[in-house]
Amino acid sequence: MKSILAVMGLAAVLLLLVVPLQAADTPLQLALYNPVQLVGEKQSVTGLRLSLIYGKNRDMTGLDVGLATGTEGEFIGIQCGLAHIINGTGTGLQWGGVNLTNGSLSGLQCGVVNSMNGAFDGLQWGGVNLTNGVCSGLQFGGINLTNGVASGLQGGVFNWAEHPVGLQIGLINTSKTLQGIQIGIVNFIKHDGFMPFFPLVNWSFK
């Protein structure tokens, strides 16, 4: 009887220890291709994630390195690799070939293609920069597209924003409305500009 009680007591203690460990963030994630990874995709990582092909977790805080990474919740830290996807909020640096954030992001996106589907505050620097929402800061690259309010500076070969507030500098600058200045070879303002089309400089402060 005593041995049975001892075993039951030991099992209870182990259970109490294991549950917090499962609930806590893991400091290390090693992934080949999700779900072949050290911990499951529902686990959060605070520390280092290394993804040989593709790693995925709920939240990620720290250094995220790999060919492709996925974060379903909040990301805080630095991402370096070929492709990064955040289906939530992000704070920090996305550095890769393709950077996608389906939520708000504060910090830096640097890559061949940078895409935001939410509010962005910081710097987008790449071949193509796309923001579906409010963009506050700087878009700098070949093509800059903001389907919403672009507050700050767009600098590139082709710049488009529905409602820029600030400055557009490029070969071609286009917008629906504008509160600021366009400097470029071709400048379009669909509504309430100095002119709908004017070369070199166009403006509106309405």
N, C-alpha and C positions, 0 to 999 in steps of 0.2 A: 504493500500500500504506500509505504514511504517512498519507494523508488518510483512509483507511478506519479505521485505528487511532485517529486523532484523533477521528473521528465516534463510534466505539464508546466511546472514553474519555469524551467529552462526554455521551453518552447514559447511561453508568454513573453519572457524577457527578450528572446531573439526576435519575436514579432514586433515588439515595441521598438527595437533597434532598426529593423529592416524597413518599416513603414516610413519613418522620417528620412532614411537614406533614399528611398524611392521618390519621396516627395521633393527632396532638395535638388537643387541644380547640380549637374555633374560638372567637374572642372575640366574634363577632357572628353572629346568626341572624336573617334576615328571611324571614317565611313568609306566603304568601297562604292556601293551604290544602294541607296535606300530601298529596301529595309536592311540590307547587309551592312550594319553599323554597330558600334560598341553599345550604344543605348538607343532606345526607340525614338521615333519622330515626335512623340508626345512629350518627351523629356526636354527640359531647358538646359542650356549650357552657359556656364559662367567661367570663362577661362579660354581654352583653345579648342577650335574645331578644325580638323584636317580631313578634307574630302578628296579622295583620289579621283573619283568620277562625279558622284553626286551625294551630298549629305543634306539631311533635312531635320529640323527641330522646331519646337514651339517658339521659345525665345532664345536669343543669342546675345551674350554680353562678352566682349573681349576681342580676340583675334580670330578671324574667319578666313582660312586659306584653303583653296581647292579649285578643281576644274569647274564645278558648278555647285552652288549652295542655295538652300531654301530655308526661309524663316517664316513661320506662320503668324507670329505675334510681334513682339517688340525686338528690335535690333539696336544695340548700343556698342560701338567700337569701330573696327577697321576690317574691311573685306578686300581680299586680293585674290584674283583668279580670272577665269574666262567669263563666267556668267553668274549673276547674283539676283535672287528674287526675294523680295520682302513683301509678304502679304499682311502688312500691318504698319506700324510706325517705325521710323529709323532716326538715329542720331549718330553722326560720325562720318566715315569715309567709305564710299563704294568705289573701288578701283578695279576695272575689268573691261572685257570686251563689250559685254552687254550688261547693263545695270537697270533692273526693273523694281520699282517700289509702288505697290498698290495701297497707298496710304500717305500720310504726311512724312516728310523727311527734312531734317535740319542738318546741314553740313555740306559735303562735297560729293558730287557724282562725276567721275572721270572715266570715260570709255569711248568706244566707237559709237555705241548707241546708249543714250541715257533716257529713261522714260519714267515719268512720275504721273500717277493717277491719284492726285491729291495735292494738298498744299506743300509748297517747297520753299525753304528759306536757306539760301546759301549760294553755292556756285555749281552750275552745270557746265562741264568742259568736255567737248567731244565732237565727233563728226556730225551726229544728229542728236539734238536735245529736244525732248518733248515733255510738256507739262500740261496735264488736264486739270486745271485748278488755278489757284493763286500762286504766282511765282514772285518771290521777293528776293532780290539780289542780282546775280549776274548769270546770263546765259552766253557762253562764248564758244563758237564752233562754226562748222560749215553751214548747217541748217538749224535754226532755232524756231521752235513752234510752241506757242502758249495759247491753249484754248481757254482763256480766262483773262484775268488781270495780271499783267507783267509789270511789277514795280521795281525799277532799277535800270539795268542796262542790258540790251541785247546787242551783241556784237558778232557778226558773221557774214557769210556770203549772202544768205537769204534769211530774213527775219520776218516772222509773222506773229502777231498777237491780237486777240480780240480787242483788248483795252490796255494798251501800254501806258504806264505812268512813269515818265522819265526820258530815256534816250535810246533810240535805235540807230546803230551805225552798221552799214553794210552796203553791198552792191545793190541789193533790192530790199526795201523795207515796206511792209504792208500792215495795215490794221483797219479795224472797223471804226474805232474812235481812238483819240489820242489826247493825252495830257502831257505834252512835252515836245520833243524835237526829233525829226528824222534827218539823218545825214547819209547820203548815198547817191548812186547814179540814178536809181529809180525809186521814187517815194510815193506811196499810195496811202491816202486816208479816205475811207469810204464816206464817213459822216463828219461834218463840222470842222474840216481842216482848212488851212489857209487856201489850199486848192485840193481837189480830189487827187490830182496827180501833179507833181512838180519835181523837176530834176534838182540834184545837188542838196537842197534843203527844203523841208516842209515842216509845218508845225501846227499845233492847236493847243489851246489852254482852256478849253471849255469843259 
